[in-house]
């Protein structure tokens, strides 16, 4: 059975590196996109098993990218975990309304991130 694929859509390289480091010790395969526009295109092309979506991004926000992915039948059922540093501004609720499956506020512990990923996508 092939490894599960996670697409991480995040404009901040430091945040991408954290996720890269966390997932390097797992069997997951990681794809990365540095903005929402590229992320949506990559998701439609590669059909990952799970998407980690930063909410605050230039060009296309994570909320808008999530709405676009939910609107496409090919990506409508892929779990999307929204990740944001604006936990107090109602982004969690906005992410859920846009179609996110779950929500994680920055800063988060790597263990918490991995635990949330494994809830949706158990390792093989």
Secondary structure, 3 states (H helix, E strand, C coil): CCCCEEEEECCCHHHHHHHHHHHCCCCCEEEEECCHHHHHHHHHHHCCCEEEEECCCCCCCHHHHHHHHHHCCCCCCCEEEEEECCHHHCHHHHHHHHCCCEEEECCCCHHHHHHHHHHHCCCC
